[in-house]
Amino acid sequence: MHILLTRPLEDCSEMILKFKSLGNQVSHLPLIRIEPVSYSEINFLEYKSIIFTSANAVKFLDLKNIDKKILCFCVGSATEKKARSVGFQNVISAEGNVKNLKELVLQNFDQKDGKLIYVSGELISVDLDQLLLKEGYKVDRVVNYKTIQNEKFDDNFVNYLKLKMPDIVYIYSQNSGMSFLNFIENYQLEKLWMETNLMCIGEKTSAILNKIKWKKIFLFNPGEEEFLLYKI
């Protein structure tokens, strides 16, 4: 099976190795790049818990003044792994779903216990801080990275792709979806995807690519990529 992965290399290198070990052919087309964003200095003593909805939020946070024993909520296993790798000890993971993450916060953190800090990128699919504010929590959101769509691609790779279209493509965000659509249109590839299965995180992401004719469209959470191989 030919699989096309579209995240930055550092975010999917393990998956590339995993899929190859299962006997699949894997191509890599990074649709976005991640860059840090400057933010005001944080007084972590004000907060009793921290929330991360991506590994990049952990990566680009200055951690020298934070108590690593603070209760840490993570959206999924990749984010949890990153948090633990930098020293966080008290980590709870929602296995890839922001709505489930909200429920975990409600179940494991009493609003009377104090203030939450939510660290994320500029673009988010669900306004988790607003959902928690409506539940009566005190939440501050800090943006510490941004995603930028890649606009230049290797012509040799595009020509290769035309000859060997993937059976599966994984798209992880609305921003990536828009970048992928631009890629398809710029290289006039619109009619080549009818035998390709599109895997998207969330309906908003899949909606961006609905104008392209796919074999099937599947919605998934991070961590379910390998499972999806057996659904097609």
Secondary structure, 3 states (H helix, E strand, C coil): CEEEECCCHHHHHHHHHHHHHCCCEEEECCCEEEEECCCCCCCHHHEEEEEECCHHHHHCCCCCCCCCCCEEEECCHHHHHHHHHCCCCEEEECCCCHHHHHHHHHHHCCHHHCEEEEEEECCCCCCHHHHHHHCCCCEEEEEEEEEEECCCCCHHHHHHHHHCCCCEEEECCHHHHHHHHHHHHHCCCHHHCCCCEEEECCHHHHHHCCCCCCCEEEECCCCCHHHHHCCC
